[in-house]
């Protein structure tokens, strides 16, 4: 695989990740509006 192909594949993955992040952000906003709950960060394991 040439470096040009590697760069092209990396750009595709970056674009896919950007789309997923945008989708997750939109989903999270919708869920927050639907569900009213408290979230305690201390209870979440790292």
C-alpha positions in Angstrom: 0.0 0.0 0.0 1.5 3.3 -1.0 1.6 6.4 1.3 -1.0 8.1 -0.9 -3.4 5.1 -0.4 -2.8 5.2 3.3 -3.5 8.9 3.5 -6.7 8.4 1.5 -7.8 5.6 3.8 -7.0 7.7 6.9 -9.1 10.6 5.5 -12.0 8.2 4.9 -11.8 7.0 8.5 -11.6 10.6 9.8 -14.7 11.5 7.8 -16.6 8.4 9.1 -15.6 9.3 12.7 -16.8 12.9 12.2 -20.2 11.6 11.0 -20.5 9.3 13.9 -19.6 12.0 16.4 -22.2 14.3 14.8 -24.8 11.5 14.9 -24.0 10.7 18.6 -24.2 14.4 19.5 -27.7 14.7 17.9 -28.9 11.5 19.5 -27.6 12.6 22.9 -29.5 15.9 22.7 -32.7 14.1 21.8 -32.3 11.6 24.6 -31.6 14.4 27.1 -34.8 16.1 26.1 -36.8 12.8 26.6 -35.2 11.5 29.7 -34.8 13.5 32.9 -32.2 11.9 35.1 -29.1 12.8 37.2 -25.8 11.5 36.1 -23.1 11.1 38.7 -19.6 11.0 37.3 -18.2 9.5 40.5 -20.1 6.3 39.9 -18.6 5.7 36.5 -15.5 3.5 36.3 -12.6 4.8 34.2 
